[in-house]
């Protein structure tokens, strides 16, 4: 074995607290055996970190008071209630009453809690175990050591379980996607309702402002009607203002014509 690999493995043993064997021959034998097996290179793994870091400070369990502790951690009574709820769902599944998951009853993870499900799970494990033991007996009789054959034997027996687990995973994924889409649609509807309410409030405010302005104009008109002198002064002021505006417009027109 190369020196650097041997030293690295020994360092790993020290870090893990595992006793090293004093004989270096074992390292050599293991190295030669493993070196004869050509394993495909695994894809290079990488880790990415979010640029925005969120830090949430929490109290240590020793710093929690009794009320905070009981509200944070499950207690014995909580587990008893969970088991009771699980039992109700299992009974519904066993009796064929369970027609689908709901807010109160969910069958996920309880498939093997029924009598039929437990027997099926036991048989699946037994078939896998028997396949591996049978392959081991064959290798012992032939005097060979083939780990790959053991793996293939177990995979052959567990293939159906793998497909069922994959189907359940896809079903859960689709349900999760549907829930996410529903949540996004609900959020979109809530935003639209909020925008509509804001628009209605803005229109109502504009209407109230218009009514206030109209009321103020009516009050001003009534005040002018009751005070003829003030009304005449205001009319003369408006007339002079309009005259100035007319003169300014005429001068602009004249300058434009002269410019041509």
N, C-alpha and C positions, 0 to 999 in steps of 0.2 A: 504494500500500500504506500502511496506517496506520503511523504512526511507531513505536508501541510494538511492533507485530509485527516490523517490520524490525529494530529494535534487538535484540529477543529472539532472532531468528534469527542475527544477527551474533554475539551473545554465545555462542550454541550453537556457531557455527563456531569461535570462539576456544577454547572448552573442548575441542572435539574435535580441534583442530589442523588444521582444513581451511582452505585458502587462500580468501579472499573475492575475488570478481570486482570490479574497481574500478568497473564500470559499474552505476549504479543502475537502468538501464532493464531489466536482466534480472529484478530483483526485481519490478518493476512488471508485466512480462509474465507471470511465473510467478504473481503474485498474481491477476491478472485471469483467467488460465486456470483456476486452482484455484477461484476464487470462483464460476465459472459452474457448477461441479459441486456439486450439493446432495447431501451425504452424510447418511445418517441418524445421529442422535445415538447414540453408544455408551453402554451402561449405565454408570453411575458405579461405579468400582471402589473397593473398600475393603480394608483390611488389618486383621486382628485378631491380637492377641498374647495368648499364654497368660499368665494372672496368675502362675502358678508358673514361675519361671525356674530351669532346671537348667544349671549351668556345669560343663563337663568340661575339665580342663586336660590338654593333650597336649604332648609334647616336639616341639620344632622338628626338622626333618629334619637340620639341621646338628649337633644335639645327640645324635643316635642313634649308638650304636656299630655296628660292622659286623654283629653278630648281630641286633640289633634292626632294622637297615635291611633286611637280607635277609629277615627274617620279616615285615616290614611291606609291602614293595613287591614286585610281580611282577618276576621275573628272566627272562632270555632262555630259560632252561631251562623255566620255567613256561609261557611262551607256546608253546614247542615241544610240550610235553605236551598243552596245550589243543588245538593243531592236530591232533595225533595222535588225540585223542579225538573231535574233530569229524569227522575223516576216517572213523573207524569208523562213526559215526552216519550220515554221508552215504552210505556204501556200503550200509548196511542200508536206507536210504530208497530208493536207486536200485534195489536188488534186490527191493524189495517185502517185505523181511523185517521192517521196523519196524512193529510192531502197536500202538504207543502209547508215550507217554513213561513213563520209569521213572527210578530213581535213577541208573542208569548212562548212559542214552541219552535225550536230549531233542531233538526236531526243531525246536523254536521258534527262528527266526532262520536255520535252515539250509535252508529250503525252496528257495532259489534257488542253492544250492551244487551241486545235481545238474545233469546235462546238460540235462534237460528243463526244470527250473526256471529255469536260467540263460537258455535260449532264450526262454522265456515272458516273463521279466523284460525281456529285450532288446527283444522285440516290443512290450511294453507301453510302454516308453520311446519306441520309434520311432514308434508310432502317435500318442502325445501330441505329439511333436516335429513330425511331419508335419501334424497338425491345426493347430497354431499357425502353422507356416510357410505353409500354404495360406491361412489367414485373413489373414496379413500380406500375401501376394501380392494377395489380393482387395482389401484396403484400399488398397494402393499403386496398383492399377489404377483404383480409384474416387476416389483422392485424399482419403481420409478417415483419421481416427485414432480408433479405438474400442477402448479397453482392455477394456471390458466384453465385447465380442465375442470377444476373445482368451481371456478367462477362461472364457466359456461353451464355446468350442471345446475347450479343454483339459479342462474338467470333463466334457464329453460323452464323451470318449475314456477318461478315467480313472474313470468312474463304477463300472465293474465292479471295478476294483482297490480303490476306496473301500469298496464293499460287502463284498468279501472281507476287507479289513483290519478293518472293523467287526465282521464275524462272528468273526474271530480274537480281537478285543478282548473281545467278549462271552463267548467260550469261556474265555479266560484269567480274566475276572472271575468266572465261575461256578466255575472250578476254584479260584480264590483263596478264594471264599466257602466252598466245600466244605472246603478245607484249614483255614480259620479255625474252621468249625463242628466239624471233627474235633479240632482242637487244644483247643477249649473243652470238648468232651465228654471228651477225655483228661484235661484238667485237673480237670474235675468228678469223674471216676472216681478220680483220684489223691487228691483231697480227701476223697471218701467213704471210700476205703481208709484214709487217715490217721485220719479220725474213728473208723472201726471199730477200728483198732489202738489208738487212745487209750482207747476204751471198754473193750476187752478188757484193756488194761493196768490200767485203773482197777478193773475187776472182780477181776482177779487180785490187785491190791494189797489190796482190801477183803477178799478171801478169806484172804489171808495174815494180815491184821490180825485177822480173826475167829479164825483158828486160833491165833494167838499169844495172844489174850485167853482162848480156851478152855483153852489149855495153862497159862496163868498161873492161871486159876481152879482147874484140877486140882491144880496145885502148892500153891496156897493151901489147898485142901481137904485135901490130904495133910498139909500142915503142921499144920492144925487137928486132924486126926485123931490125929496124933502128940503133940499138946499139949492134953490135955483141959481144963486150966485156962484156957488162952487161948480155947479154943472156947466154954467156958461164959460167959466174960466177953463175948465177941462176941455170943452169943445173948441175954444179958441186955440188952446195949446195943441190939440190934435190937428186942427186945421193948419196951423203954422208948420207943424212937423210934416204934414202931408205935402204942404207947399214946397218946403225945402227938398223933400224927396223927389217931387216932380221936377223941380229945377235941376237937381243933380242928375236925374235921368236924362233930361233934355240936353244938358251940357255934355254928358257922355256920348249921346247920339251925335251931337254937333261935332265933337272932337273926332269921332270915328269917321264921319263924312269928310271932314277936313283932311284927315290922314289919307283917305283914298285919293 
